[in-house]
């Protein structure tokens, strides 16, 4: 397993739409393992392949994480995920993103979702998610469609965050 570099905004790759995974093979499973290692190391609760420079419809989530001693990790890899149902009720979570470091904002999303996807063996699965897991999956699927959580904010707030990130990049580079 290997730690992968995480792309940060305003990198234009984060605005691209990812393509479906053609076959779930050993290369796909290695990417999944590397993405989990990268996500846990960051630390984060979700990571889309585009965030590590791979333009494939693949994401990993674990809302428990490895650092919670009281609960076992609950890693889920979703390959070619597709939301098939959303609830009428919304929920608000303060979201952050490994590609938008040190910035957080309240985002409104459907409170519950159903998502169909392929697992690491290539088998079709369906998951009903609510709470933080539903928010996390929607956030990561947004990445696959070239959408960042800041795109859900007002133009003023989004531009303020992106300007700060650009300034940080220039100062670091």
GIHUVEN-V310345 format. One record per pair of residues at least 6 apart in sequence whose C-alpha atoms are under 6 Angstrom apart, sorted by the first residue. I is the first residue (numbers start at 0). J is the second residue. D is the distance in Angstrom with one decimal. If there is no record, write none. Layout:
# GIHUVEN-V310345
I_J_D ; I_J_D
This chain:
# GIHUVEN-V310345
0_33_5.2 ; 1_33_5.2 ; 2_37_4.9 ; 3_37_5.9 ; 4_51_5.8 ; 5_50_5.6 ; 5_51_4.9 ; 6_50_5.3 ; 6_51_5.9 ; 6_98_5.8 ; 7_98_4.0 ; 7_99_5.9 ; 8_98_5.8 ; 8_99_5.8 ; 13_145_5.7 ; 14_145_3.9 ; 15_145_4.7 ; 16_143_5.7 ; 16_144_4.5 ; 16_145_5.0 ; 17_54_4.6 ; 17_55_4.9 ; 17_56_5.4 ; 17_143_5.1 ; 18_55_4.9 ; 18_56_5.6 ; 19_55_5.7 ; 19_56_5.0 ; 19_79_5.7 ; 20_55_5.8 ; 23_121_5.3 ; 44_60_5.5 ; 44_61_5.1 ; 44_62_5.1 ; 45_59_5.6 ; 45_60_4.1 ; 46_58_5.7 ; 46_59_5.4 ; 47_58_4.2 ; 47_139_5.6 ; 48_57_5.6 ; 48_58_5.8 ; 56_79_4.9 ; 56_143_5.8 ; 57_77_5.8 ; 57_78_4.4 ; 57_79_5.9 ; 58_76_5.9 ; 58_77_5.4 ; 59_75_5.7 ; 59_76_4.4 ; 60_74_5.8 ; 60_75_5.4 ; 61_73_5.3 ; 61_74_4.6 ; 63_72_5.4 ; 64_72_5.2 ; 65_72_5.5 ; 77_116_5.6 ; 77_118_5.9 ; 78_116_5.5 ; 78_117_4.9 ; 79_116_5.5 ; 80_115_5.7 ; 80_116_4.3 ; 81_114_5.4 ; 81_115_5.3 ; 82_113_5.8 ; 82_114_4.3 ; 83_113_5.5 ; 83_114_5.5 ; 84_112_5.5 ; 84_113_5.0 ; 85_111_5.8 ; 85_112_4.4 ; 86_109_5.7 ; 86_111_5.2 ; 88_109_5.9 ; 88_110_5.6 ; 89_108_5.4 ; 89_109_4.2 ; 89_110_4.7 ; 90_107_5.7 ; 90_108_5.7 ; 90_110_4.8 ; 91_106_5.5 ; 91_107_4.6 ; 92_105_5.4 ; 92_106_5.7 ; 93_104_5.1 ; 93_105_4.1 ; 94_103_5.4 ; 94_104_5.5 ; 95_103_4.6 ; 110_129_5.8 ; 111_128_5.7 ; 111_129_4.3 ; 111_133_5.9 ; 112_127_5.9 ; 112_128_5.4 ; 113_126_5.6 ; 113_127_4.4 ; 114_125_5.6 ; 114_126_5.4 ; 115_124_5.6 ; 115_125_4.3 ; 116_123_5.7 ; 116_124_5.4 ; 117_123_4.5 ; 117_124_5.8 ; 149_157_5.3
